[in-house]
Amino acid sequence: MAGKVKVYWLEDKCPQPQDCGKCLEVCPSTVFVLVATNRERYKEPENWVIMPSFELFCTSCNKCTDICPNDAIKIEVKAD
């Protein structure tokens, strides 16, 4: 039975996503995107967030939740 998947990234548990990025590397469906939240011309961004932008591709394999050292990713599956 197919279900709807909701992926959550918990910002307070992942203070430096640009330095870790393990969820980005391990996800076989490329669900996550690393996004700079502050952009200034000619400067390297200082603040980043992980966005689960492609939740529709999530297969609930839980590789991201297993590899996250801070328990910052949650996957919720709801039956149709």
Long-range contacts (C-beta under 8 A, 24 or more apart in sequence): 1-79, 1-80, 2-80, 3-77, 3-78, 3-79, 3-80, 4-77, 4-78, 4-80, 5-55, 5-56, 5-58, 5-60, 5-75, 5-76, 5-77, 6-55, 6-75, 6-76, 6-77, 6-78, 7-31, 7-52, 7-55, 7-58, 7-73, 7-74, 7-75, 7-76, 8-52, 8-73, 8-74, 8-75, 8-76, 9-49, 9-50, 9-51, 9-52, 9-72, 9-73, 10-71, 10-72, 10-73, 10-74, 11-49, 11-72, 13-70, 13-71, 13-72, 14-50, 14-68, 14-70, 14-72, 16-48, 17-48, 17-49, 17-50, 18-48, 20-69, 20-70, 22-64, 22-67, 22-68, 22-69, 23-50, 23-64, 23-67, 23-68, 23-73, 24-50, 26-63, 26-64, 26-67, 27-63, 27-64, 28-59, 28-61, 28-63, 29-54, 29-57, 29-58, 29-59, 29-61, 30-54, 30-57, 31-55, 31-57, 31-58, 31-64, 32-64
